[in-house]
Amino acid sequence: MDHDDEAPEFGEYSSPPCFMHELSPDFQPRQERSSAWGDVARWRKAERQRLIETRLAMTASERAARTERIAAGLDRAVGSVARRVVAVYWPFRGEPDLRNWTIRVAERGGRIALPVVIRKGWPLEFRIWAPGDPLERGVWNILVPARGPAVEPDIVVAPVVGFDGGNFRLGYGGGFYDRTLAAMARRPRTIGVGYEEARMPTIYPQAHDIALGEIVTDA
C-alpha cells in the first residue's frame, strides 16, 4: 500500500559520527567526503524528492512488473531461506511491493520480520510477523506488527530511494537503517532494493553512512 503524503525527515543524520563508536565496537569512521554537510543535506533532499516523484509517476502495472523482476533477483541473491529470519518492509510511496515475495519466503521455511520505528533517534526494532498476524498503524501510517518478538535478522532487505556504486543508500533522511546496523551485535547480510532509476553516481557518503552489502534492481 503506497502513501502519497511526504515522508517527514529527521535531521538527515543516521547517528552523529562522534557517537558511532558507542554503537558498534568494530565501527571504523571514514573521512568525511564533503567539507560542507549542509550543502550535501540540501542536495540529498532535492534528489530524494526527484527520485520519489519519478517512481510515483510509474503506472501500477509497470511498477508491478518491475517489482517481479526485483523479486526474481532477490531469489537469486538470497538462495535458501529455510530457518533464516528475513527482514523486509511494508511498501511506502511507490517502493517495490514485495509482499507476495514475502509470502513465498514464509512458504519456503523462512521467518519474516518487519521494521518498527520505536522512537525518533533510536534504532529500528524488527518484529517477527507471519501472513495473517495483526498489523497496526505506525510512523508515517505504515503498517507494523501489532505484536511479535523482537529479533535480529539474518538478512535485511532495505528499500532505497537512491543508491550509488559504493552501495551507499539514500533513504528518507531519518537514518534509521544506518543507526540500526551500527547498533547490531551481529551484522546481518544487507540487500538494498529499488528501481534502476534510483542508481546515482554518488550520494556523497558521510562518516555516519553505512554501505549495504549489495543492491538488487529490476535491471
Backbone hydrogen bonds, N-H to C=O, Kabsch-Sander energy under -0.5 kcal/mol:
donor,donor_aa,acceptor,acceptor_aa,energy
12,E,173,G,-1.4
19,F,16,P,-2.4
20,M,16,P,-0.6
20,M,17,P,-1.1
22,E,19,F,-1.4
23,L,19,F,-0.6
23,L,20,M,-1.2
24,S,20,M,-1.7
27,F,24,S,-1.6
33,R,205,P,-0.8
39,D,36,A,-0.6
40,V,36,A,-1.7
41,A,37,W,-3.0
42,R,38,G,-2.1
43,W,39,D,-2.3
44,R,40,V,-2.9
45,K,41,A,-2.1
46,A,42,R,-1.9
47,E,43,W,-2.5
48,R,44,R,-2.8
49,Q,45,K,-2.0
50,R,46,A,-2.2
51,L,47,E,-2.7
52,I,48,R,-2.3
53,E,49,Q,-2.3
54,T,50,R,-1.8
55,R,51,L,-2.0
56,L,52,I,-2.2
57,A,53,E,-1.2
58,M,55,R,-0.9
63,R,59,T,-2.5
64,A,60,A,-2.2
65,A,61,S,-2.3
66,R,62,E,-2.5
67,T,63,R,-2.2
68,E,64,A,-1.9
69,R,65,A,-1.4
70,I,66,R,-1.9
71,A,67,T,-2.7
72,A,68,E,-2.2
73,G,69,R,-2.1
74,L,70,I,-2.3
75,D,71,A,-2.2
76,R,72,A,-1.9
77,A,73,G,-2.3
78,V,74,L,-3.3
79,G,75,D,-2.0
83,R,109,G,-2.4
84,R,81,V,-2.2
86,V,84,R,-0.7
86,V,111,R,-3.3
87,A,85,V,-0.6
87,A,155,I,-3.3
88,V,86,V,-0.5
88,V,113,A,-2.4
95,E,92,F,-1.1
98,L,96,P,-1.1
102,T,98,L,-2.6
103,I,99,R,-2.0
104,R,100,N,-1.9
105,V,101,W,-2.2
106,A,102,T,-2.0
107,E,103,I,-2.2
108,R,104,R,-1.4
109,G,106,A,-1.5
110,G,105,V,-2.5
111,R,84,R,-2.9
112,I,129,W,-0.6
113,A,86,V,-2.0
114,L,127,R,-2.4
116,V,125,E,-2.1
118,I,116,V,-0.7
122,W,119,R,-2.1
124,L,176,F,-0.6
125,E,116,V,-2.3
126,F,151,V,-0.5
127,R,114,L,-2.4
127,R,125,E,-0.6
128,I,149,P,-2.3
129,W,112,I,-2.8
133,D,130,A,-2.8
136,E,144,V,-2.8
138,G,142,I,-2.8
141,N,138,G,-1.8
142,I,139,V,-1.6
144,V,136,E,-2.7
146,A,134,P,-2.0
151,V,126,F,-2.6
154,D,85,V,-2.0
155,I,85,V,-2.0
156,V,189,R,-3.0
157,V,87,A,-3.2
157,V,155,I,-0.5
158,A,156,V,-0.7
158,A,191,I,-2.5
160,V,193,V,-2.1
161,V,170,L,-2.6
162,G,170,L,-1.8
163,F,198,A,-2.1
164,D,168,F,-1.4
165,G,201,P,-0.6
167,N,164,D,-2.1
170,L,162,G,-3.2
171,G,169,R,-0.7
179,R,175,G,-2.5
180,T,176,F,-2.4
181,L,177,Y,-2.7
182,A,178,D,-2.2
183,A,179,R,-1.4
184,M,180,T,-1.0
184,M,181,L,-0.5
189,R,154,D,-2.5
191,I,156,V,-2.9
192,G,214,E,-2.9
193,V,158,A,-2.2
194,G,216,V,-1.6
198,A,195,Y,-2.3
199,R,196,E,-2.0
200,M,163,F,-2.7
209,D,206,Q,-1.7
212,L,167,N,-2.9
213,G,190,T,-0.5
214,E,190,T,-1.3
216,V,192,G,-3.1
